[in-house]
Amino acid sequence: MPLMPGAEPYRHDGGEIGVLLCHGFTGSPQSLRPWGEYLAERGLTVSLPLLPGHGTRWQDMQLTGWQDWYAEVDRELRALRERCSRVFVFGLSMGAALTIHLAAEHGSTISGIVLVNPSVKADGAQLKAVPVARHFVPSVRGITSDIAKEGGVEIGYDRTPLHAVYSMTKFWRIVQADLPKVTQPVLLLNSRVDHVVHPSNGDLVEHSVSSTDLTRTMLEHSYHVAPLDNDAEQIFRSSYEFVRRLAPASDGEVNEVASGGA
């Protein structure tokens, strides 16, 4: 099945510091592409894979589940670890849930994580009907493009496949159990207004991880897909500063603070 234009994975071979970016449920790498390019321009090695079942048509996602999505980012992480001396993982929404599971499973081999509007629990009563409804209703209205910025568009599905939703609800339970196992430094960014994932998900993350190095920032001018929204530059800069604080620049990489770059 052909990919949706713009949904292609993105990779950049840069320096010794690597970043894995994980996109969200029914979305595509396009939602994080500007973030990945920002990091690549500053000399980092970047991997932004396309999750299985995404980027084509929603029916393809019905045949996948959280194990498939996790297996893809796990493979990419292992490849980055072979290439780089230090590796960070960033995620949006369900991609942040995948990031948390990676952090719990891989421990200190991950130097830090950045979570944007993480999705780790059920927010609506309607989700209780999914285990049964998925056998009768294949999909519901899509959740992409929750963006405050005028003209902002997220490339993803206009329908949400319920078999995949059911798998994600099972994954949430695993991720919630993972949270106390997370000890890496965490940068947590939440949109004040989010029509897809309630900010209380961020509260659960903040109060459940075991990390002693945790910074939480509220995004005042963006909705759910914040890396494509009005606060994108704040996300990009703060995440880069997070990496540089924990892994100072080496030869061939840009030290933005020292150079005074944008």
Disulfide bonds with the S-S distance in Angstrom:
none
